[in-house]
Amino acid sequence: MDRLLSHRKRLEQSEISRKRLLFRAWHRGTQENDLILGSFAETFLAGFDAAQMNQFEALLECTDPELFDWIVSGIAPPARHDHDVMRMLRDFCVRASQTQEHDNN
């Protein structure tokens, strides 16, 4: 019984963390990063494991200009931010850009 309650509590904590990260992703400060990070979080956050959630949270601690440069401008992030979540984020932006280009043609 204690095990079940402990598991349930971890799940609830994980869901609270996801909601908090989603809110932070949509409320960055610059509209461009809000759209990029918020859309990305809506698409992928539910499937993130604990390590990926930590990586995403660490990215949200970075400044908007840094993130924009790493994600959109193709500038290499520092090693501590060069991980699977960053690669997913970059790929997400490339696909979104290609879709927008296709829709405009």
MOMOBEL-V187954 format. One record per residue. N is the residue number from 0. RES is the residue in one small letter. SS is DSSP state (helix for helix, strand for strand, loop for the rest). PSI is psi as a letter, one per 40 degrees, with the letter a starting at -180 (NA if undefined). Layout:
N_RES_SS_PSI, N_RES_SS_PSI
This chain:
0_m_loop_d, 1_d_helix_d, 2_r_helix_d, 3_l_helix_d, 4_l_helix_d, 5_s_helix_d, 6_h_helix_d, 7_r_helix_d, 8_k_helix_d, 9_r_helix_d, 10_l_helix_d, 11_e_helix_d, 12_q_helix_d, 13_s_helix_d, 14_e_helix_d, 15_i_helix_d, 16_s_helix_d, 17_r_helix_d, 18_k_helix_d, 19_r_helix_d, 20_l_helix_d, 21_l_helix_d, 22_f_helix_d, 23_r_helix_d, 24_a_helix_d, 25_w_helix_e, 26_h_loop_f, 27_r_loop_d, 28_g_loop_d, 29_t_loop_h, 30_q_helix_d, 31_e_helix_d, 32_n_helix_d, 33_d_helix_d, 34_l_helix_d, 35_i_helix_d, 36_l_helix_d, 37_g_helix_d, 38_s_helix_d, 39_f_helix_d, 40_a_helix_d, 41_e_helix_d, 42_t_helix_d, 43_f_helix_d, 44_l_helix_d, 45_a_helix_d, 46_g_helix_e, 47_f_loop_i, 48_d_loop_i, 49_a_helix_d, 50_a_helix_d, 51_q_helix_d, 52_m_helix_d, 53_n_helix_d, 54_q_helix_d, 55_f_helix_d, 56_e_helix_d, 57_a_helix_d, 58_l_helix_d, 59_l_helix_e, 60_e_loop_e, 61_c_loop_i, 62_t_loop_i, 63_d_helix_d, 64_p_helix_d, 65_e_helix_d, 66_l_helix_d, 67_f_helix_d, 68_d_helix_d, 69_w_helix_d, 70_i_helix_d, 71_v_loop_d, 72_s_loop_e, 73_g_loop_e, 74_i_loop_h, 75_a_loop_h, 76_p_loop_i, 77_p_loop_i, 78_a_helix_d, 79_r_helix_e, 80_h_helix_e, 81_d_loop_g, 82_h_loop_a, 83_d_helix_d, 84_v_helix_d, 85_m_helix_d, 86_r_helix_d, 87_m_helix_d, 88_l_helix_d, 89_r_helix_d, 90_d_helix_d, 91_f_helix_d, 92_c_helix_d, 93_v_helix_d, 94_r_helix_d, 95_a_helix_d, 96_s_helix_d, 97_q_helix_d, 98_t_helix_d, 99_q_helix_d, 100_e_helix_d, 101_h_helix_d, 102_d_helix_d, 103_n_helix_e, 104_n_loop_NA
